[in-house]
Every structure is written in structure tokens, then in C-alpha cells.
Amino acid sequence: MRVLERAISVVCQVLLWVSTTVIFVILSVNTGLRYATGSSLQWANEVPELLFPWLVMAGVVLAAQHGAHITTSFLVEKLPTHVRTGLGMASWLTVAALYGTLAVATYRMLDIVHDEKSPILQVPGSVTYGCVLVGMVMLSLLAVLSAWRLWAEPKPVPSAEDVPQAHW
């Protein structure tokens, strides 16, 4: 299970670095050309538009993997451990199913958007939609892994040191 999570993390990190670097270089070169020569590369606007969705989706997947999202958990924390575990598993499996549904819907849209081409480079629209499909599959897998971890890993028994102390 950790191998799959690590693979997802590496793919997303590579996508983040490559897309950010390429976008930065292209925009910098194009800006330099505009100031130096008064003209710019015709295709320089399309590449960042094509790469930006990949950048965003990679960031979304990494944020979900690291739990860097907004959560309200104070009510769930009051529940007994076994209820919390069951509720957590049900929640993660529901999230996985919803991401799976979005992945299937995106897959069905690929044929439709494939005919739309970018004006200069003629890149099919399915390339951009492909990042959504890949991202939804990764998010669904991460949700299933989170549910599995709740079920399979032993729950630590709190000790006296784990009890929060008053700060006054």
C-alpha cells in the first residue's frame, strides 16, 4: 500500500516541478522577447494554458495525500474509537466512490472534447481533460487506501501522556 502512495506522490511531485518550470521558462522568455523585439512566440500562451490544469491537479492530489485540507473534526473526536473507525471508513469509501464516479464521467467526456483543438499547437482538448481523469483516479485510490488503513492498522491506546493538559 505504501508503494502505491509513494508512486502517486512521486508522479505528482514530478508533474508539479516540470509544469512549474516549463511555465516559468516559457513566460519569462516570451516576456523578454516582447521587451527586446516587440514580438513574442505565437505558441507561448497555449503551453501554460495546457500545463496549468496538470499543475493544479497534481497539487490537489498531493494536498489530499498529506491531509492538507479543511476539516471539522471536533464532533467525530468525541465518538468512541470503534464508532469513529466505522464512520471514517464509510466516509473514505463514499469519497472514493464519488471520485470514481467523477473519473468515469470524465472518461466518457474524452471522446467529445478530443475534437476540440488548441488554435496554434492543435493539441486535443482530451489532454487537459486527461489530467482531471488521472487526478480523480489518484484521489479515489488514496481514499480507498485511507479506508483500508483505518480498518487494518491497530489503533493506539491513549496513555496518560497523550491527555491534553490545561494551558493556564
PASEBA-1860 file (N, C-alpha, C; in nm, 3 decimals):
! residues 168
1> MRVLERAI> 0.083/-0.120/0.000/0.000/0.000/0.000/0.087/0.126/0.000 ~ 0.193/0.124/0.076/0.282/0.241/0.081/0.350/0.266/-0.054 ~ 0.373/0.158/-0.130/0.437/0.172/-0.261/0.346/0.252/-0.354 ~ 0.217/0.223/-0.352/0.122/0.295/-0.437/0.116/0.442/-0.396 ~ 0.111/0.468/-0.266/0.108/0.607/-0.220/0.236/0.681/-0.260 ~ 0.347/0.614/-0.247/0.476/0.675/-0.285/0.479/0.702/-0.435 ~ 0.430/0.609/-0.515/0.426/0.628/-0.660/0.339/0.749/-0.697 ~ 0.223/0.759/-0.635/0.134/0.873/-0.660/0.204/1.003/-0.621
9> SVVCQVLL> 0.271/1.003/-0.508/0.343/1.121/-0.462/0.453/1.162/-0.559 ~ 0.531/1.065/-0.604/0.641/1.095/-0.697/0.588/1.149/-0.829 ~ 0.485/1.086/-0.883/0.426/1.133/-1.010/0.377/1.277/-0.995 ~ 0.308/1.305/-0.886/0.255/1.441/-0.866/0.367/1.543/-0.845 ~ 0.470/1.505/-0.770/0.582/1.597/-0.750/0.654/1.627/-0.881 ~ 0.675/1.524/-0.962/0.739/1.544/-1.093/0.652/1.636/-1.179 ~ 0.521/1.611/-1.181/0.431/1.697/-1.258/0.437/1.841/-1.210 ~ 0.441/1.860/-1.079/0.449/1.996/-1.024/0.577/2.066/-1.067
17> WVSTTVIF> 0.690/1.999/-1.050/0.818/2.060/-1.085/0.830/2.087/-1.234 ~ 0.795/1.990/-1.315/0.810/2.006/-1.460/0.716/2.115/-1.511 ~ 0.590/2.109/-1.473/0.495/2.207/-1.525/0.528/2.348/-1.475 ~ 0.566/2.362/-1.350/0.602/2.494/-1.298/0.725/2.549/-1.370 ~ 0.824/2.465/-1.388/0.947/2.508/-1.455/0.920/2.547/-1.600 ~ 0.847/2.465/-1.672/0.819/2.493/-1.813/0.736/2.621/-1.826 ~ 0.635/2.636/-1.741/0.552/2.757/-1.746/0.637/2.880/-1.718 ~ 0.722/2.873/-1.616/0.806/2.986/-1.580/0.902/3.022/-1.693
25> VILSVNTG> 0.968/2.923/-1.749/1.065/2.948/-1.856/0.997/3.008/-1.979 ~ 0.886/2.950/-2.019/0.816/3.000/-2.138/0.767/3.143/-2.118 ~ 0.706/3.170/-2.002/0.657/3.306/-1.978/0.771/3.406/-1.967 ~ 0.883/3.365/-1.907/0.999/3.455/-1.896/1.059/3.485/-2.033 ~ 1.078/3.382/-2.113/1.134/3.401/-2.247/1.040/3.487/-2.331 ~ 0.913/3.460/-2.324/0.816/3.536/-2.403/0.814/3.683/-2.359 ~ 0.822/3.708/-2.229/0.824/3.845/-2.179/0.952/3.915/-2.225 ~ 1.064/3.845/-2.215/1.191/3.901/-2.263/1.187/3.935/-2.410
33> LRYATGSS> 1.131/3.846/-2.490/1.118/3.871/-2.634/1.031/3.993/-2.662 ~ 0.923/4.008/-2.587/0.834/4.123/-2.608/0.907/4.254/-2.581 ~ 0.984/4.257/-2.471/1.056/4.380/-2.439/1.173/4.404/-2.534 ~ 1.241/4.297/-2.575/1.360/4.312/-2.660/1.325/4.336/-2.807 ~ 1.226/4.265/-2.857/1.198/4.271/-3.001/1.060/4.325/-3.036 ~ 0.974/4.336/-2.938/0.838/4.381/-2.966/0.746/4.272/-3.018 ~ 0.799/4.149/-3.029/0.716/4.037/-3.073/0.730/3.923/-2.973 ~ 0.648/3.821/-2.990/0.653/3.708/-2.897/0.631/3.579/-2.973
41> LQWANEVP> 0.654/3.470/-2.905/0.630/3.337/-2.964/0.480/3.315/-2.973 ~ 0.433/3.271/-3.088/0.290/3.252/-3.108/0.232/3.145/-3.016 ~ 0.307/3.040/-2.993/0.257/2.926/-2.916/0.278/2.942/-2.765 ~ 0.346/3.049/-2.724/0.385/3.064/-2.584/0.267/3.083/-2.489 ~ 0.155/3.125/-2.537/0.038/3.138/-2.449/-0.035/3.006/-2.431 ~ -0.027/2.920/-2.531/-0.100/2.793/-2.524/-0.038/2.692/-2.428 ~ 0.092/2.684/-2.426/0.158/2.582/-2.342/0.125/2.602/-2.194 ~ 0.137/2.723/-2.138/0.096/2.738/-1.997/-0.051/2.705/-1.973
49> ELLFPWLV> -0.136/2.738/-2.070/-0.278/2.703/-2.056/-0.299/2.552/-2.053 ~ -0.218/2.480/-2.127/-0.228/2.333/-2.129/-0.166/2.271/-2.005 ~ -0.060/2.331/-1.952/0.010/2.273/-1.837/-0.053/2.311/-1.703 ~ -0.119/2.426/-1.697/-0.173/2.472/-1.569/-0.271/2.374/-1.505 ~ -0.365/2.314/-1.579/-0.453/2.215/-1.515/-0.376/2.096/-1.456 ~ -0.268/2.054/-1.521/-0.187/1.944/-1.468/-0.119/1.987/-1.338 ~ -0.073/2.110/-1.335/-0.012/2.165/-1.214/-0.112/2.167/-1.099 ~ -0.230/2.216/-1.125/-0.332/2.226/-1.022/-0.374/2.088/-0.972
57> MAGVVLAA> -0.399/1.996/-1.065/-0.445/1.863/-1.024/-0.338/1.790/-0.943 ~ -0.212/1.804/-0.982/-0.104/1.742/-0.904/-0.100/1.800/-0.763 ~ -0.121/1.930/-0.751/-0.125/1.993/-0.620/-0.243/1.947/-0.536 ~ -0.358/1.929/-0.599/-0.477/1.882/-0.529/-0.454/1.741/-0.474 ~ -0.397/1.654/-0.556/-0.372/1.516/-0.513/-0.271/1.514/-0.399 ~ -0.164/1.590/-0.410/-0.065/1.595/-0.301/-0.125/1.652/-0.173 ~ -0.206/1.755/-0.184/-0.271/1.812/-0.066/-0.362/1.709/0.001 ~ -0.437/1.635/-0.079/-0.524/1.531/-0.023/-0.441/1.421/0.042
65> QHGAHITT> -0.330/1.386/-0.019/-0.245/1.280/0.035/-0.186/1.319/0.170 ~ -0.155/1.447/0.187/-0.095/1.494/0.311/-0.199/1.545/0.411 ~ -0.326/1.531/0.378/-0.431/1.576/0.469/-0.434/1.727/0.485 ~ -0.388/1.799/0.386/-0.381/1.945/0.393/-0.509/2.008/0.338 ~ -0.620/1.969/0.394/-0.748/2.025/0.353/-0.823/2.068/0.478 ~ -0.924/2.145/0.459/-1.003/2.194/0.572/-1.089/2.081/0.626 ~ -1.089/2.067/0.756/-1.170/1.963/0.818/-1.226/2.013/0.950 ~ -1.344/1.968/0.981/-1.405/1.995/1.110/-1.423/1.861/1.178
73> SFLVEKLP> -1.341/1.834/1.277/-1.340/1.700/1.335/-1.373/1.696/1.483 ~ -1.410/1.808/1.543/-1.432/1.807/1.688/-1.549/1.719/1.730 ~ -1.652/1.706/1.647/-1.764/1.619/1.683/-1.725/1.471/1.671 ~ -1.651/1.438/1.565/-1.608/1.299/1.544/-1.512/1.256/1.654 ~ -1.428/1.347/1.701/-1.331/1.314/1.805/-1.398/1.278/1.938 ~ -1.521/1.319/1.958/-1.595/1.287/2.080/-1.654/1.146/2.078 ~ -1.658/1.082/1.961/-1.717/0.950/1.948/-1.621/0.843/1.999 ~ -1.675/0.727/2.040/-1.588/0.615/2.079/-1.506/0.569/1.958
81> THVRTGLG> -1.392/0.506/1.986/-1.297/0.467/1.880/-1.361/0.380/1.773 ~ -1.439/0.278/1.814/-1.498/0.188/1.713/-1.599/0.260/1.625 ~ -1.674/0.354/1.681/-1.770/0.430/1.601/-1.694/0.525/1.506 ~ -1.590/0.587/1.559/-1.507/0.676/1.478/-1.444/0.601/1.361 ~ -1.398/0.480/1.387/-1.337/0.399/1.282/-1.440/0.364/1.174 ~ -1.557/0.319/1.216/-1.662/0.286/1.119/-1.707/0.406/1.039 ~ -1.724/0.519/1.105/-1.765/0.641/1.036/-1.655/0.687/0.940 ~ -1.531/0.677/0.982/-1.419/0.714/0.896/-1.412/0.627/0.772
89> MASWLTVA> -1.428/0.495/0.791/-1.426/0.404/0.677/-1.540/0.434/0.581 ~ -1.659/0.453/0.635/-1.775/0.484/0.549/-1.751/0.615/0.474 ~ -1.695/0.714/0.542/-1.667/0.842/0.477/-1.565/0.828/0.365 ~ -1.453/0.756/0.394/-1.350/0.740/0.292/-1.401/0.659/0.173 ~ -1.482/0.558/0.197/-1.535/0.478/0.086/-1.635/0.558/0.004 ~ -1.711/0.645/0.070/-1.803/0.734/-0.002/-1.725/0.831/-0.089 ~ -1.619/0.887/-0.033/-1.534/0.979/-0.108/-1.472/0.907/-0.228 ~ -1.424/0.785/-0.206/-1.365/0.706/-0.315/-1.468/0.680/-0.426
97> ALYGTLAV> -1.590/0.648/-0.386/-1.695/0.623/-0.485/-1.728/0.750/-0.564 ~ -1.732/0.863/-0.496/-1.762/0.989/-0.565/-1.650/1.027/-0.662 ~ -1.525/1.013/-0.618/-1.413/1.038/-0.710/-1.415/0.940/-0.827 ~ -1.449/0.816/-0.800/-1.461/0.716/-0.906/-1.570/0.754/-1.007 ~ -1.682/0.804/-0.955/-1.790/0.850/-1.042/-1.744/0.966/-1.130 ~ -1.671/1.059/-1.071/-1.618/1.171/-1.149/-1.517/1.123/-1.253 ~ -1.437/1.022/-1.218/-1.340/0.967/-1.314/-1.412/0.904/-1.433 ~ -1.518/0.828/-1.405/-1.595/0.764/-1.513/-1.661/0.870/-1.601
105> ATYRMLDI> -1.719/0.973/-1.540/-1.783/1.080/-1.617/-1.680/1.153/-1.704 ~ -1.563/1.176/-1.648/-1.457/1.242/-1.726/-1.412/1.153/-1.841 ~ -1.398/1.025/-1.816/-1.358/0.931/-1.921/-1.458/0.934/-2.037 ~ -1.586/0.940/-2.004/-1.689/0.943/-2.108/-1.686/1.073/-2.188 ~ -1.632/1.179/-2.128/-1.624/1.309/-2.197/-1.503/1.318/-2.290 ~ -1.406/1.229/-2.274/-1.282/1.241/-2.352/-1.306/1.238/-2.502 ~ -1.396/1.153/-2.549/-1.425/1.147/-2.693/-1.484/1.279/-2.744 ~ -1.566/1.341/-2.662/-1.632/1.465/-2.703/-1.530/1.578/-2.713
113> VHDEKSPI> -1.445/1.592/-2.610/-1.351/1.704/-2.608/-1.225/1.678/-2.691 ~ -1.207/1.556/-2.737/-1.089/1.525/-2.817/-1.089/1.600/-2.950 ~ -1.206/1.630/-3.001/-1.217/1.702/-3.128/-1.182/1.850/-3.115 ~ -1.191/1.905/-2.993/-1.154/2.045/-2.973/-1.002/2.055/-2.970 ~ -0.947/2.140/-3.055/-0.802/2.155/-3.065/-0.761/2.296/-3.025 ~ -0.642/2.307/-2.966/-0.589/2.439/-2.936/-0.556/2.508/-3.069 ~ -0.571/2.641/-3.076/-0.560/2.710/-3.204/-0.426/2.695/-3.276 ~ -0.316/2.700/-3.206/-0.186/2.701/-3.273/-0.120/2.564/-3.272
121> LQVPGSVT> -0.111/2.503/-3.157/-0.042/2.374/-3.145/-0.129/2.255/-3.186 ~ -0.259/2.277/-3.196/-0.354/2.171/-3.233/-0.352/2.053/-3.135 ~ -0.334/2.083/-3.007/-0.339/1.981/-2.902/-0.485/1.953/-2.871 ~ -0.526/1.826/-2.869/-0.667/1.795/-2.842/-0.708/1.832/-2.700 ~ -0.833/1.868/-2.685/-0.887/1.902/-2.553/-0.882/1.787/-2.455 ~ -0.871/1.665/-2.506/-0.866/1.549/-2.418/-0.739/1.546/-2.334 ~ -0.636/1.619/-2.375/-0.512/1.625/-2.296/-0.540/1.696/-2.163 ~ -0.613/1.805/-2.170/-0.647/1.878/-2.048/-0.745/1.797/-1.963
129> YGCVLVGM> -0.844/1.737/-2.025/-0.940/1.655/-1.950/-0.872/1.531/-1.893 ~ -0.767/1.486/-1.957/-0.693/1.370/-1.908/-0.635/1.394/-1.770 ~ -0.594/1.517/-1.741/-0.540/1.546/-1.609/-0.648/1.532/-1.503 ~ -0.770/1.569/-1.536/-0.881/1.552/-1.441/-0.906/1.403/-1.418 ~ -0.906/1.326/-1.525/-0.926/1.182/-1.513/-0.818/1.119/-1.426 ~ -0.693/1.149/-1.455/-0.581/1.093/-1.377/-0.590/1.137/-1.231 ~ -0.621/1.263/-1.208/-0.633/1.314/-1.072/-0.746/1.248/-0.994 ~ -0.860/1.229/-1.058/-0.973/1.165/-0.990/-0.943/1.019/-0.956
137> VMLSLLAV> -0.874/0.950/-1.046/-0.836/0.811/-1.017/-0.739/0.807/-0.898 ~ -0.641/0.896/-0.898/-0.546/0.900/-0.787/-0.615/0.934/-0.655 ~ -0.704/1.031/-0.657/-0.777/1.068/-0.536/-0.864/0.953/-0.486 ~ -0.926/0.882/-0.578/-1.008/0.766/-0.540/-0.921/0.658/-0.476 ~ -0.805/0.629/-0.536/-0.714/0.530/-0.478/-0.666/0.571/-0.339 ~ -0.634/0.698/-0.322/-0.590/0.746/-0.191/-0.701/0.733/-0.087 ~ -0.825/0.756/-0.127/-0.937/0.742/-0.034/-0.956/0.596/0.006 ~ -0.944/0.505/-0.090/-0.955/0.362/-0.059/-0.842/0.320/0.035
145> LSAWRLWA> -0.722/0.370/0.010/-0.609/0.338/0.098/-0.630/0.392/0.239 ~ -0.690/0.508/0.250/-0.720/0.565/0.383/-0.823/0.478/0.457 ~ -0.923/0.432/0.385/-1.023/0.343/0.447/-0.957/0.212/0.490 ~ -0.873/0.157/0.405/-0.801/0.034/0.439/-0.715/0.053/0.563 ~ -0.646/0.165/0.569/-0.558/0.191/0.683/-0.638/0.200/0.813 ~ -0.755/0.261/0.808/-0.840/0.269/0.928/-0.881/0.130/0.975 ~ -0.908/0.043/0.880/-0.954/-0.091/0.916/-0.839/-0.182/0.957 ~ -0.727/-0.176/0.887/-0.620/-0.275/0.905/-0.519/-0.239/1.013
153> EPKPVPSA> -0.490/-0.112/1.031/-0.386/-0.076/1.127/-0.441/-0.072/1.268 ~ -0.364/-0.123/1.364/-0.409/-0.122/1.503/-0.421/0.021/1.556 ~ -0.519/0.039/1.641/-0.542/0.171/1.700/-0.458/0.183/1.827 ~ -0.383/0.293/1.841/-0.305/0.311/1.962/-0.394/0.337/2.083 ~ -0.357/0.280/2.193/-0.430/0.303/2.318/-0.371/0.427/2.382 ~ -0.454/0.528/2.411/-0.400/0.651/2.467/-0.341/0.628/2.606 ~ -0.229/0.692/2.632/-0.167/0.684/2.764/-0.187/0.814/2.837 ~ -0.144/0.821/2.959/-0.161/0.942/3.040/-0.090/1.062/2.977
161> EDVPQAHW> 0.021/1.038/2.907/0.094/1.147/2.845/0.018/1.206/2.726 ~ -0.073/1.128/2.667/-0.148/1.174/2.550/-0.264/1.267/2.587 ~ -0.300/1.270/2.714/-0.413/1.354/2.757/-0.369/1.499/2.757 ~ -0.441/1.584/2.687/-0.401/1.726/2.682/-0.407/1.789/2.819 ~ -0.313/1.876/2.846/-0.307/1.948/2.973/-0.360/2.089/2.953 ~ -0.416/2.143/3.059/-0.464/2.281/3.053/-0.346/2.377/3.039 ~ -0.366/2.484/2.965/-0.258/2.577/2.938/-0.270/2.707/3.019 ~ -0.334/2.701/3.134/-0.344/2.827/3.210/-0.257/2.826/3.328
END
